[in-house]
Amino acid sequence: MSAWRWLVTITRDSRSFFFTFATLCGVVPGVIGYGVMQVTNSTNPELEARLRKSARPETVMMGKVNQERLAEYLGELKQKQDTNDRYVAALRGETLTRKPYQRIQPVPKPSDTVTTKAQ
C-alpha cells in the first residue's frame, strides 16, 4: 500500500515522472503484445492447409456466410449506397436478407409455447 501512495505522490509532484510512467505503461505492454503476436503467428502454409481441412462444417459455413456478408457490405460501400438502415435493423434485432425486394427481415422469436406454459 505504501508503494501505491509513493507512486501517486511522485506522479502528482513530478510532471516528467508522470509522462515517463504513462509512456512505459503504454509502450511496454505494446512491445510485449507485439512480441507474442510475432512468436505465435504462423505463416506456415502446410499448417494453415491442415487446419482448414480439419475445420468443422459449421465453421466453414460460417466463414462463407461472413465472407458473403462482407462482400455485400463492401459492394454497397463501393456503390456509395446508404447503409444506415443496416445499423437501424441491427439495433432492432433484425438482419438483412439476400432478397432485393425485402431488405430487412426480423429475427425469428423463440417459440410461444414456452411463454404460454410459464403463464
Contacts in CASP RR format, 6 or more apart in sequence:
PFRMAT RR
TARGET T0000
AUTHOR 0000-0000-0000
METHOD contacts of the structure
MODEL  1
MSAWRWLVTITRDSRSFFFTFATLCGVVPGVIGYGVMQVTNSTNPELEAR
LRKSARPETVMMGKVNQERLAEYLGELKQKQDTNDRYVAALRGETLTRKP
YQRIQPVPKPSDTVTTKAQ
7 21 0 8 1.000
10 17 0 8 1.000
11 17 0 8 1.000
11 18 0 8 1.000
11 21 0 8 1.000
12 18 0 8 1.000
42 48 0 8 1.000
69 96 0 8 1.000
72 96 0 8 1.000
73 83 0 8 1.000
73 86 0 8 1.000
76 83 0 8 1.000
77 83 0 8 1.000
85 103 0 8 1.000
85 104 0 8 1.000
86 96 0 8 1.000
89 95 0 8 1.000
89 96 0 8 1.000
89 104 0 8 1.000
92 106 0 8 1.000
93 106 0 8 1.000
93 107 0 8 1.000
94 104 0 8 1.000
94 105 0 8 1.000
94 106 0 8 1.000
94 107 0 8 1.000
95 104 0 8 1.000
95 105 0 8 1.000
95 107 0 8 1.000
96 103 0 8 1.000
96 104 0 8 1.000
96 105 0 8 1.000
97 103 0 8 1.000
97 104 0 8 1.000
97 105 0 8 1.000
END
